[in-house]
């Protein structure tokens, strides 16, 4: 890794800033379907208004589109937008929707994780405030369903948007982690060299190896997801936000 002085810190979003799927208990408490079931219901409902269709057929088409999305995401490092994913689903069913209905279906998918938001991880806001006083901060995150513009709304809802000066979301960059363009986009937005950044994220393949490949250092964050703890090549492991500023200081000192 580079010995360049650290000027910026980048963060993954899901399971690093917010706890992925922590919105599901909130949905259940309100008597709502899971997000997965609701997305499939929304597609069925929109199509059924135009012409009756069996829910089972819709579920199969959604499953197929989801599998195709995952294959492209993992092998080509691209995340289709929700509109592209829905288009694949509809083509699989040999059906279409009027433009207005399709746009409403897209919107309903995009706002689901903002209207009922997942929780901010404990200690996150305090750590961001401290780090933002010393470094420039950016988000480097894949947009799986919710697009970058709505993820900004989610960060604002949690009162942490103000700490970030850059945003590299995969639907806006055009590639997803671990592709180098994600990290380079953040560096360009922050006005630093990519080697002057440290990345924080929960996935070894996407976050740690992706950052290492462009000369960054990386911290594996395990507060809500620790699957990669025993196999990671991260420069450090952080299990709670209270420890993160100290870990960053240690990495900065070691780099001098």
N, C-alpha and C positions, 0 to 999 in steps of 0.2 A: 504494500500500500504506500501511497505518497506521504512525504513528510511535510507537505504544504500546510500552512497554518489553517486551522478550521475557522471558517467564517459563516457557515450556514448548517442548519439541521433540517433534514427532510423526514416526513412522517407518512407512513401508510395510514389509511383511514379505518378500514374494517378490522376489528379486533386489535386495533392499536390506539385509535382515538375513541371510537364508539364500539360497544360490545355487540357484535353481529348477532342478530336474532333475539336480542333482549326485548324487542318489541312484541315477540310472539305471546308472552304471558299477558301483556296489555291487551292484545287483540282478543285472547281467550276470555279475559275478564269482562270484556264488552260483548261477549257472545258472537264474535266475528270469526270467520274462517281463517285458517293459516294463510300466510301470503301466497304460498304455492297453490293452495286450493282456490283462493280468491282470484288469482291471475287466470286460472283455467276457467273459472266461472264467468269472469268478465268476457273472455273470448266467446264462450258458449252463448252468453246473453246477447252480445252484440250480433252474432251471426243468426241466432234464433229469432231475433226481431225481424230480420230480412226474410228468412226462410227456415222452417224448422230443421233442427239438426240434433243428433244424438250426442249427449255429453261424453260418452265413451269414445266416440270418434275424435272429439275435440281434445280429450285428454291424451290420446295416442299421438295426435299431431303435435301437441305441445311438448310431449316427452321427446319426440323425434327432433324437433327444432332445438330443444335444450341440449340434447346429445351432440347435435351438429355444432351448436355454439361452443360447448365445452371443448370439442376437438379443435376447432379453429383457435380458440383462446389459448389452449395449451401448446399447440404445435406451430401456430403462425404468429402468436403474440398479438392478436387483434381481438377486441371486444365489440361485437356487433351492437349497434344501438337497439333500443327496444323496438323501434319502428322496423328495423331490419329483421329482428327476430320474429315479430308478428307477421311480417310479410312472408317469411319462410313457412310459418305455421299455416297461414291462409292458402298459400300455394299447395301445400301438402294436402289440404282439404279440397282443393280445386274450387275455392270460394273467394269472394271478394266482398268488400264493404264500401258503401258510399264514403267519399273523402271525409265528410264531417264526422261520421261514425268512427272511422278509423282513427282520426285525430283525437277524438274523445277517448278511445280505447288506449291509445298511447299515453295520453295525459294521466289516465287513471292508474296506469302502471308506474309512471314516473313519480307521482306524488305519494305513493303508498308508504314509503319509508320516511317521509317528512311529516305527513299528517299524524301518524302514530309513530313517533321516533324511537329508535333504539337508544339505550342509555349511554351517556358519557362514562368512560372508564374512571373509576375512583382515583382521585389525585391528579387527573389529567390537566385540569384548568390551572392549578397552582404551578405544576411543572412547566407548562407552556408559558405562563407569565414570567417565570424566572428565566427560562432559556431565551425568550424573546427580548429580554433586556440586554442580552449579550451576543446573540446571534440572529441572523435572518432565518426565518422559518418558511417552509413550503410543504404542501401536501403532494405526495406522489402516490396515486391510487388508481386501481382499476375500477371502472364503472360497470358493474355487472348488470344491474337493472336500472338503478337510479342514475340519471345523467349528471355530469359535473355541475351544471347550473343549479340542479336541485340539491346536490350534495353541499353546495355552498349555503343553501337555505338551511340545511340540517345543521351545519357548523354554526351558522348565525343563531339558530334556535337554541343552541347550547352555549351561546355567548363565547365562542372561541374563534370565530372567523377573523376577528380583529388581530389575532396574533400572527396571521400568515400573510406573507408578501408574494407568494407564488402558488400556483395550482397546476399540477400536471395530472389531469384526469385522462384516462385512456380514450374516452370517446372524443376528446378534444385534440389530443396529441396524434391519434391515429394508430398508435401501437400500445401494447400493454406490457407490464413488467413480466419478465426481466429485460425487455428490450432497452437498449442503451438510450434511445430517444426520449424515454420517459424521464430519466435522470438528467439528461442533457437539457431538456426543456426547462426543468426546475432551475438548473444552474444558470441558464440564459436569463430567465425571468428575475433571478436574484442578483444577477450581475457578478457572479463568482465563477471560478473554475470548478469543474465537477470534482476534482481531487480535493477541493477545500470544503466538501460537505461530508457529513455523517448521516447515514440513513437509519431510521428506526422502523422495524416492521415485524410481523409475526410469522412470516413464511420464509424458510431458508432458501428455497429455490427462487422465489420471486424477489424477495427483499434483500437477503444477504448476498446470494450469488450474483444477482443483478447489479447490486451496488459495487461489489468487488470487481466485477468485470470492467467497470469504467474507472477503477482506481479509487473508489470511495472506501471508507470504513463503514461497518454496519453493526448495529445492535439488534439482537433477536429479542422481541418483546413477548413475554409469555404470561401476562396477567390473566388472559381469558382463553388463550390457545397455546398449549405447550407441546404440541405433537412433535416439533422438530428439535426440542431441547437437547436430546442426546446425540444427534447427528449433525448439528449445525457447525459451520466453520466461521461463525460470527466472531467479531473482535471482542464482544462482551454479550452477556445475557442479562436482561432486566425483567424482574418479575413483578415490580410495582413502581408506580410513577415517583414515589417518594425518593427512590434511589437513582432515578435517571440523571438529574443534574450532576451528581457526584460521579457517575459512570462516564458522562461526557467529559467532565474535568480530567478524569484519569486518562482517557483516550487522547485528549488534547495535550496533556503533559507528556505522554509517551511519544507523541508525534514530533515533539520539538527536538 
